[in-house]
Amino acid sequence: MNRKLALLAAFVSKISRQHIQLAFVMISLTLLVLGAGAPTDNGEVGH
């Protein structure tokens, strides 16, 4: 159990503020692309 906690603490200490900011940027860009969506192309003219 102590070994697992030590491994978890080592992993968390490697996560920097820049990594968290990069993750938020990537998530927000992904949500922006999904929210914008792509227009459907169903062959109808004028709709």
N, C-alpha and C positions, 0 to 999 in steps of 0.2 A: 504494500500500500504506500509506504514512504517513497519507494522508487517511482511509482506512478505519479505521485505528487511532485517529485523532483523533476521528472520529465515534463510534466505540464507546466511547471514554473519556468523551466528553461525555454520551452516553446513560446510561452507568453512574453517572456523578456526579449525574444527576438523580433516580436511584432513592434514596429515603430509607428510613429504618427503618420509618416508618409505612406506606409502600407495601408493604413486605415483610410486616409484621404483618397488614395488611388482606388480602393474598393468602392468607396461612395461615388466617385466619378464614373467608374465603369457601370455600376448599378443604375445611376441616374441616366446615363446615355442609353443603356439598354431599355429602360422604361420609356424614354423619350421616343426611341425608334418604334417600340411596340405600340405606344399611344398614338403616334402619328399614323401608323398603318400604311398600307399601300392601296392605291385605288384598284378597284376590281375591274377587270377587263372582260366583260361579258358580251361584247360585240354590239351593244346598242348605241346608236348615235343620237346625241342630243339629250342624254339623261345625265 
